[in-house]
Amino acid sequence: MNRRILFFFVCGIVGCFYTAVARCPIAVTADSLENVWALTAVPFKLLGEHAVCNVKVNWSLRAGADSYHVYRGHTLLGTTTGDTFDDYALSPDSVYTYRVCAYQSGRKIEESAISRVATFVADKRLALYDNLTGKYIVDETDKPQGIKIGDLYYLYQIQKVLKEEKGQKKLGWQITESVSLTGKDHDWSIPRELAFYPHVNFEGNAFQYNPATGKVVFSSHYEDAEGYTAAKIFLAQITPGGSLEVGTQERPLGYDSRDQSLFIDEDGTAYLLSATRMNADIHIYLLDESWTKPVKLINTVFVGQHRETPAIVKHDGVYYFFSSKASGWYPSQAMYAYATQLDGVWTPLYEIGNSSTFDAQVNHVKKYGRSRATFGLWSYHWGAQRKYPSAAGNFPRISVVSFHAGYASADYFRYVEFDSMYGLIPVQTGRILTQTASVASSVANRTGANPVCVTDGADMMSSAFFQGSSYPYTLSLDLQAEKKVTEINLSTRLMNGSETAYKYTIEGSKDGKDFELLVDGKDNWQIGFLILPLSDSPFCRFLRLTVWSVVNVHNGHEAVWADGIYELRALGFSK
């Protein structure tokens, strides 16, 4: 199922995403990148801090490794069995280097490339986005919106409306243009209709400015009102203050096309990315100079992989492809690949983010920023479309995306703060309290993995998980000292369309004997990734997760065979 999303293009929308500042100098060739074990280092702030003086280090797990040593410069920060590590309380306006060494049975088997990162102090706060609710806590009221062309700002929208034509009411898609001298709220003209299309469907809508033509390009997946077989693209260009001209309203070069997007290379050349052959493959088409007509099919990639919402971004001479799995309205494991040429050989698809893309589906990736290259992955939480809708409905979750020599990572942060100079600034609600926690289980793990796998930070589809041998079962965490827990993240297993909800409780204790209920999830129907804020929790040394049952959300039947706890992460502060 394609994403039935209405895009409102606003050029000035905040959304800047961070990557490591500097890296080892590596020649950009496919062979050299494949031979590099790279890592990313992402600066972030803790909630309430002013300086961005903490760093999250990510890496890919290595075959045969059973532990990883994380270094800042020559200083060993710690050891983990997972693929991420947080470093806190660094000096602002400083540059740090990080590397990771992989060990097997106490013997070092591989050492990563070095990643460099700079801490900083942001000038001012512009907007704060909440990934739990999809709302801006602090809005960017003074920032101009829309596309500035000449002395005016233009805002383009597409909406589904009921319109009366010749005495008959018709439901269709209306494309409009508004104009402003300032681009600010309450200063826009009444929307002017550019086109109205009844009895059709538009999906994956986007507006982009083409500086070579001075026109705005509208792109969409076009379908008939009934059915899902038209499989066409819709490409049109709009003259600001003028009319809309359709360039393509058909299957590109005769191939079916569903999920689609445009990629604009650094030289201004435009390409159409299209899911084809009933979403089984991805086509890459070269477009003409107007960006509205396919000229040539230059590559067919990820054949038979059934990937949706294709998106490409370029960084340091490398192209990165992102996509979601065809999984209806439910989350899926995001995947990425890279290449040094669009028409060349692409790597296999690699996992990124976590097993459920933080309970969302990849939609698009963008590059922003004035003083540094910043990136982010916009993924949609389709909460309103599910059998058991979530209260917040449909909204994007914004993941921090970082790149280093072919490796890409995506991290969840509760909040993201936007700065005109530095782009997106991730904001974490506290330190990771479970990074060094010990874990005990009440039953054996069916998978044979050590229960500590639920605190190692690794939560991809291929990561180790805990699966209880009987139900209910408990996982007990010792935080080593009393801590104030501000947020808990629970990552659970997904099974190829067998969406499962976990009925659970989380309790806290100071002494490991007397426990207090922190989260009651016995009525939970959310899947994959749970964001659980704790506004007034007591200080706890021990946390206890009890899994009471695992239920298929579609039929209500128990699905203990699909059970799997990837990660139980607690955030907060020391006493």
C-alpha positions in Angstrom: 0.0 0.0 0.0 1.4 3.4 -1.0 1.5 6.2 1.5 -1.7 8.3 1.2 0.0 11.5 2.3 -0.8 15.1 1.5 2.4 17.1 1.2 2.3 20.9 1.7 5.5 22.2 0.4 6.9 25.1 2.3 10.4 25.9 1.4 11.2 27.5 4.7 10.0 24.6 6.9 12.6 23.9 9.5 14.1 20.5 9.2 17.8 20.3 9.3 19.7 17.2 10.1 23.1 16.6 11.5 26.1 14.6 10.4 29.7 14.4 11.7 31.7 17.5 11.0 34.9 16.0 9.7 36.2 12.6 8.7 39.2 10.7 7.7 40.1 11.6 4.1 39.0 8.6 2.0 38.9 8.5 -1.7 35.3 8.1 -3.0 35.3 4.8 -4.9 33.0 1.9 -4.4 35.9 -0.5 -3.6 37.5 1.8 -1.1 34.2 2.4 0.7 33.5 -1.3 0.9 36.8 -1.8 2.7 36.2 0.8 5.3 34.7 0.1 8.7 33.2 3.5 9.4 31.3 5.0 12.3 29.3 8.2 12.9 29.6 10.7 15.8 26.5 12.8 16.4 26.5 15.8 18.8 23.4 16.3 20.9 22.1 18.1 23.9 20.3 16.9 27.0 17.0 18.4 27.8 17.6 21.7 29.7 21.2 22.1 28.5 22.3 25.1 26.3 25.5 23.7 24.9 25.5 20.8 22.4 28.2 18.9 24.3 27.3 15.2 24.1 28.1 12.7 21.4 26.4 9.6 20.2 28.7 7.1 18.4 27.2 4.5 16.0 28.8 1.7 14.1 27.8 -1.5 12.2 28.3 -4.8 14.0 31.2 -6.9 12.7 31.1 -10.6 12.0 32.6 -12.7 14.8 32.9 -9.8 17.3 31.5 -10.3 20.8 32.5 -6.9 22.3 33.4 -3.4 21.2 35.8 -0.9 22.9 34.9 2.7 22.3 37.6 5.3 22.3 37.6 9.1 22.5 41.1 9.9 21.3 43.3 7.5 23.2 40.9 7.2 26.1 38.8 4.1 26.5 35.3 5.2 27.3 33.7 1.8 27.8 32.9 -1.6 26.4 29.6 -2.8 24.9 28.2 -5.7 22.9 26.0 -3.4 20.9 26.4 -0.8 18.2 26.0 2.6 19.9 27.6 4.5 22.8 26.9 7.9 24.4 29.6 10.2 25.6 28.5 13.0 27.9 29.6 16.4 29.4 32.2 17.4 26.8 33.7 20.8 26.5 31.8 23.1 24.0 33.4 24.5 20.9 35.9 21.6 20.8 36.8 18.9 18.3 36.9 15.2 19.3 37.9 12.0 17.6 36.2 8.6 18.0 37.1 5.1 17.0 35.9 1.6 17.9 37.8 -1.7 18.1 36.0 -5.0 17.7 37.1 -7.9 19.9 36.5 -11.7 19.7 37.3 -13.7 22.9 39.5 -10.9 24.1 41.5 -10.5 20.8 41.2 -7.4 18.7 40.0 -8.4 15.2 39.2 -5.0 13.6 39.6 -1.3 14.2 37.3 1.4 12.7 38.2 4.5 10.8 38.3 7.7 12.9 35.3 10.0 13.0 35.7 13.6 14.1 33.0 15.8 15.6 32.7 19.3 16.9 30.7 20.4 19.9 29.1 23.9 19.9 26.7 26.3 21.5 23.7 27.2 19.4 23.0 30.9 19.0 19.3 30.7 19.7 16.4 28.2 19.7 14.1 28.4 16.7 11.7 25.4 16.9 11.4 22.3 19.0 9.7 19.3 17.5 8.3 16.4 19.6 8.7 13.0 18.0 6.1 11.5 20.4 3.3 13.8 19.4 4.3 15.2 16.0 3.9 18.7 17.4 6.2 21.8 17.6 6.5 22.9 21.1 8.2 26.1 20.1 7.1 27.3 16.7 9.1 29.3 14.3 6.7 32.2 13.9 9.1 34.8 12.5 10.7 32.7 9.8 9.4 33.2 6.3 7.7 30.3 4.7 7.3 29.3 1.0 9.6 29.7 -1.9 11.2 33.1 -2.5 11.3 33.9 -6.2 12.4 37.5 -7.0 10.8 39.8 -4.4 7.9 37.6 -3.5 7.2 34.4 -1.6 5.1 31.7 -3.2 3.3 28.9 -1.3 1.9 25.9 -3.2 -0.6 23.4 -1.7 -2.6 20.5 -2.9 -5.8 19.5 -1.1 -8.7 17.2 -1.5 -11.8 19.4 -1.7 -15.5 19.2 -2.6 -16.1 21.6 -5.4 -19.2 22.6 -7.3 -18.9 22.7 -11.1 -21.9 23.4 -13.3 -24.3 22.7 -10.5 -22.7 19.4 -9.6 -20.5 18.8 -6.5 -17.3 16.9 -7.3 -14.6 15.6 -5.0 -11.2 16.1 -6.3 -7.6 17.5 -5.9 -7.1 21.2 -5.9 -3.7 22.8 -6.5 -3.4 26.4 -5.3 -0.9 29.2 -5.1 -0.6 32.0 -2.5 1.7 35.0 -2.6 3.3 37.1 0.2 5.7 40.0 0.5 7.1 38.7 3.7 6.4 34.9 3.7 5.1 35.2 7.3 1.8 34.1 8.8 -1.3 36.2 8.1 0.4 37.9 5.2 -0.6 35.5 2.4 -3.0 36.2 -0.4 -6.2 34.2 -0.8 -5.2 30.9 -2.5 -5.5 31.0 -6.2 -6.6 27.8 -7.9 -4.2 26.5 -10.5 -5.9 23.2 -11.3 -8.7 20.9 -10.1 -8.7 17.2 -10.8 -11.9 15.3 -9.9 -12.3 11.5 -9.9 -8.5 10.9 -9.5 -6.0 10.1 -6.8 -2.7 11.9 -6.1 -0.1 10.3 -3.7 3.4 11.4 -2.6 2.9 15.0 -3.7 5.8 17.4 -3.7 6.7 20.9 -5.0 10.2 21.8 -5.9 11.7 25.0 -7.5 13.7 24.6 -10.7 16.2 27.5 -10.8 17.1 26.8 -14.4 13.6 27.4 -15.6 12.3 29.7 -12.8 9.3 27.4 -12.4 8.0 25.2 -9.7 7.7 21.5 -10.4 4.8 19.4 -9.0 5.4 15.6 -8.8 3.0 12.9 -7.8 1.9 9.3 -8.2 -1.3 9.4 -10.3 -4.2 6.9 -10.0 -7.8 6.7 -11.1 -10.4 7.4 -8.4 -11.3 3.7 -8.2 -8.7 1.0 -8.4 -5.0 1.0 -8.2 -4.0 0.0 -11.8 -3.3 3.3 -13.6 0.2 3.4 -12.0 1.2 6.7 -13.7 3.3 9.7 -12.8 2.1 13.2 -12.8 4.8 15.9 -13.5 3.8 19.5 -14.1 5.5 22.9 -14.0 4.0 26.1 -12.6 4.9 29.6 -13.7 4.9 31.8 -10.5 1.9 34.1 -10.9 0.9 32.2 -14.0 -0.5 28.8 -15.0 0.2 25.1 -14.5 1.5 23.1 -17.5 1.4 19.3 -17.4 4.5 17.6 -18.7 3.8 13.9 -18.1 0.5 12.2 -17.1 1.3 8.6 -18.0 3.5 5.6 -17.2 7.1 6.6 -17.5 8.5 5.2 -20.7 5.7 2.6 -20.5 6.6 1.2 -17.1 4.1 1.1 -14.2 5.0 3.5 -11.5 3.7 3.8 -7.9 5.7 5.3 -5.1 7.9 7.9 -6.6 10.1 10.9 -5.8 12.4 13.4 -7.5 16.2 13.6 -6.8 18.0 16.7 -7.9 21.8 16.2 -8.2 24.3 18.9 -7.3 24.6 20.0 -11.0 20.8 20.6 -11.2 20.1 17.4 -13.2 16.8 15.8 -12.1 16.0 12.1 -11.8 12.7 10.3 -11.1 12.8 7.4 -8.6 10.0 5.0 -9.2 8.7 1.8 -7.6 7.8 -0.4 -10.6 6.7 -4.0 -11.4 4.0 -3.8 -8.6 6.6 -2.2 -6.3 9.1 -5.1 -6.8 11.9 -3.0 -8.3 13.1 0.5 -8.3 13.7 2.5 -11.6 15.9 5.5 -11.9 14.9 7.8 -14.8 16.8 10.8 -16.2 14.4 13.8 -16.6 14.6 16.6 -19.1 15.7 20.2 -18.2 12.1 21.1 -17.2 12.1 18.2 -14.7 8.7 17.1 -16.1 9.5 14.5 -18.7 11.4 11.2 -18.4 14.1 11.0 -21.0 15.9 7.7 -20.3 15.8 4.8 -17.9 19.4 4.8 -16.5 19.1 2.0 -13.9 17.0 -0.8 -12.3 18.0 -1.5 -8.8 16.9 -3.6 -5.8 15.1 -6.1 -8.0 12.5 -8.1 -6.3 13.1 -6.4 -2.9 9.6 -4.7 -2.8 10.8 -1.4 -1.4 8.6 1.7 -1.2 8.9 5.4 -0.8 12.3 5.6 -2.6 14.6 8.6 -1.7 18.1 9.5 -2.5 20.5 12.1 -1.0 24.1 12.8 -2.0 26.9 13.5 0.5 30.7 13.7 0.0 30.3 12.3 -3.5 28.3 9.3 -2.5 24.7 8.6 -3.3 22.6 7.1 -0.5 19.2 5.4 -1.2 16.5 5.0 1.5 13.3 3.1 1.5 10.6 1.4 3.5 9.2 -2.1 3.2 5.8 -2.7 1.7 3.9 -3.3 5.1 0.6 -1.5 4.8 0.2 1.2 7.5 2.4 -0.6 10.0 6.2 0.1 10.6 9.0 -1.7 8.9 12.8 -1.9 9.0 14.3 1.0 7.0 17.0 0.1 4.6 19.7 2.0 2.8 22.3 1.4 0.1 24.9 3.5 -1.6 26.7 4.0 -4.9 29.2 6.4 -6.4 27.2 6.6 -9.6 23.5 6.6 -10.1 23.8 4.4 -13.1 26.4 2.2 -11.6 26.4 -0.7 -9.2 24.7 -0.2 -5.8 25.5 -2.0 -2.7 23.1 -4.5 -1.1 20.5 -3.0 1.2 21.6 -2.4 4.8 19.5 -1.9 7.9 19.3 1.5 9.4 17.6 3.1 12.4 15.9 0.3 14.3 13.6 -2.7 13.5 10.5 -0.6 13.2 12.1 2.7 12.1 10.9 3.9 15.6 7.3 2.9 14.7 7.2 4.6 11.4 7.9 4.2 7.7 10.6 6.0 5.7 9.2 8.8 3.5 12.0 11.1 2.4 15.4 12.4 3.3 16.6 16.0 2.9 19.8 18.0 3.2 19.8 21.4 4.9 22.2 23.8 6.7 24.2 26.9 6.2 27.4 26.2 8.1 27.5 22.4 7.9 25.9 19.6 6.0 22.9 18.4 8.0 20.5 15.5 7.1 17.5 13.8 8.3 15.1 11.1 7.6 11.4 11.9 7.7 9.4 8.7 8.5 5.6 8.6 9.0 3.8 7.1 11.9 0.5 6.0 10.4 -1.3 5.8 13.7 -4.8 6.8 12.4 -4.8 4.1 9.7 -4.4 1.1 12.0 -6.9 -1.3 13.5 -6.2 0.3 16.9 -5.4 3.9 16.1 -2.9 5.8 18.2 -4.1 9.1 19.8 -1.7 11.3 17.9 -2.8 10.0 14.5 -0.6 10.4 11.5 2.6 12.4 11.7 6.3 12.4 10.8 9.0 11.1 13.1 12.3 12.8 12.4 15.4 10.7 12.8 18.9 12.1 12.8 20.9 10.8 9.8 24.7 10.8 9.7 27.1 9.6 7.0 30.7 8.5 7.0 32.4 6.8 4.0 29.4 4.7 2.9 28.0 4.0 6.4 24.8 5.6 7.4 23.1 5.7 10.8 19.7 7.0 12.0 19.0 7.8 15.6 15.9 8.5 17.6 15.7 11.5 19.9 12.6 12.6 21.7 13.0 16.2 20.6 14.8 17.9 17.7 15.7 21.6 17.9 16.3 23.7 14.9 18.9 26.4 14.5 19.5 28.6 11.5 23.2 28.1 11.6 23.6 24.4 12.8 20.4 22.9 11.5 18.9 20.2 13.5 20.1 19.7 17.1 19.0 16.4 18.7 17.7 16.7 22.2 17.7 13.6 24.5 15.6 13.6 27.7 18.4 12.2 29.8 21.5 10.0 29.9 21.1 6.4 28.9 20.8 4.7 32.3 20.8 1.2 31.0 24.1 1.5 29.1 25.9 -0.4 31.9 23.0 -2.1 33.5 23.0 -5.8 34.4 20.0 -7.9 33.3 18.4 -11.0 34.8 15.4 -12.9 33.3 12.8 -15.1 35.1 12.8 -17.7 32.3 15.2 -19.0 29.7 15.7 -17.2 26.4 14.5 -19.3 23.5 17.0 -17.7 21.2 19.9 -18.5 23.5 21.1 -14.9 23.5 22.3 -13.3 26.8 19.5 -11.2 28.4 21.9 -8.3 28.4 21.1 -8.0 24.7 18.1 -5.8 25.7 20.4 -3.1 26.9 23.2 -3.2 24.3 21.7 -0.5 22.1 21.3 -2.9 19.1 17.7 -3.2 17.9 17.8 -3.9 14.1 15.8 -6.8 12.7 19.0 -8.8 12.7 20.0 -7.9 16.3 19.8 -10.3 19.2 16.5 -10.3 21.1 15.1 -11.9 24.2 12.2 -14.4 23.7 10.7 -15.9 26.8 10.3 -19.7 27.1 7.0 -19.3 29.1 4.6 -16.5 29.9 4.4 -14.2 31.7 8.1 -13.5 32.2 10.2 -10.7 33.6 13.4 -8.9 32.7 15.0 -7.2 35.7 17.6 -4.4 35.2 20.0 -3.2 37.9 21.1 0.4 37.1 23.9 0.1 39.8 22.6 3.2 41.7 19.4 5.1 42.2 18.5 7.1 39.1 15.7 9.4 38.1 14.0 7.9 35.0 12.5 10.4 32.6 11.8 8.2 29.6 11.6 4.5 28.6 11.9 3.2 25.1 10.8 -0.4 24.4 11.7 -2.0 21.0 9.9 -5.2 20.1 10.0 -7.7 17.3 8.0 -7.5 14.1 7.3 -10.6 12.0 6.6 -9.9 8.3 3.1 -8.5 8.6 2.1 -10.4 11.7 1.9 -7.2 13.7 2.0 -8.0 17.4 1.2 -5.9 20.5 2.9 -6.5 23.8 0.8 -6.5 27.0 3.3 -5.4 29.6 4.1 -3.6 32.8 7.2 -1.7 33.9 8.0 -1.3 37.6 10.7 0.5 39.5 12.3 -0.2 42.9 15.0 1.2 45.1 15.9 -2.1 46.8 14.8 -4.8 44.3 12.1 -6.0 46.7 9.3 -3.4 46.8 8.3 -2.3 43.3 6.1 0.6 42.2 4.2 0.6 38.9 5.7 3.1 36.4 4.0 2.1 33.2 0.8 0.0 32.7 0.8 -1.4 29.2 -1.7 -4.2 29.7 -4.0 -2.5 27.2 -1.3 -1.5 24.7 -1.9 -1.9 21.0 1.1 0.1 19.6 3.8 -2.0 18.0 7.5 -2.0 17.3 8.7 1.0 19.3 7.1 2.6 22.4 8.0 6.1 23.7 7.1 6.1 27.4 7.7 9.4 29.1 7.7 9.5 32.9 6.9 12.9 34.3 7.0 12.2 38.0 8.7 8.9 38.6 10.5 8.0 41.8 14.2 7.4 42.0 14.9 3.8 41.2 17.9 1.4 41.1 15.9 -1.5 39.7 13.5 -1.7 36.7 11.4 -4.7 36.0 9.6 -5.4 32.7 6.9 -8.0 32.7 5.6 -9.4 29.4 2.2 -10.8 30.1 1.3 -11.8 26.6 2.0 -11.1 22.9 -1.2 -10.6 20.7 -1.7 -10.3 17.0 -3.4 -7.0 16.5 -5.5 -8.2 13.5 -7.1 -11.3 15.0 -6.6 -10.9 18.7 -4.9 -14.3 19.0 -1.8 -14.9 21.1 1.4 -14.9 19.1 4.0 -15.8 21.6 6.0 -17.4 18.7 6.6 -13.8 17.4 7.8 -12.5 20.8 11.1 -10.7 21.0 12.4 -7.8 23.1 15.2 -6.0 21.2 15.8 -3.2 23.6 14.6 -1.7 26.9 16.3 1.7 27.2 15.8 4.0 30.2 16.8 7.7 30.1 17.3 10.0 33.0 19.7 11.4 35.5 21.7 10.4 38.5 20.6 11.3 42.0 
